[in-house]
Amino acid sequence: MSNDVENAGSNVYKGKNVTTSSAEVQTTWYDTLMGFFQQASIYGIAAGYCLSASLLSIINKWAVMKFPYPGALTALQYFTSALGVLLCGWFKIVEHDRLDLLTMWRFLPAAIIFYLSLFTNSELLLDANVDTFIVFRSAVPIFVAIGETIYLNQPWPLLKTWLSLATIFGGSDLCPDRLSVHIDGIQLGISLSGEHVY
């Protein structure tokens, strides 16, 4: 009788093992499929970000050409962002902190620097073509490296880095544009450097 019990227990165990094995196969298949969809969504987001970033300068140039008031355009960008956050908070899509005067006062320097960056960005796009704009923006890391070393106690970049940054900076100085474009480019470099270091 004990043999029958052992055999019955063994058959039950084998039956469970087969069932568990097919469940494991289904779980693995499901996990593989979900992993694939997750990877696809990550690559989709990355591709969308690259597309958005590459078109942003062109779209901003078009906007400044159609609406040649950089200060007002920057204020409209701020207003649109604030309205979007409020609406998303109202529909419970995102959570945001309530605005209070102390928090606004603490973030005022960062907001001013960010506003100056957007404004000088629009000013340069108004006066220059997109290629010149990209060259001037590419020269910003040299000022950021100096600011991070002086104000944030970071180590100085390597010599190879300095040579690369100097090449970019030299290219921005060789752009055959008007003096006003170079002044706008320098203002953009200063404001973006301040924003990145601050």
Secondary structure as UniProt FT lines:
FT   HELIX           2..66
FT   HELIX           70..90
FT   TURN            91..92
FT   HELIX           101..127
FT   HELIX           130..138
FT   HELIX           140..151
FT   HELIX           159..173
FT   HELIX           179..197
//
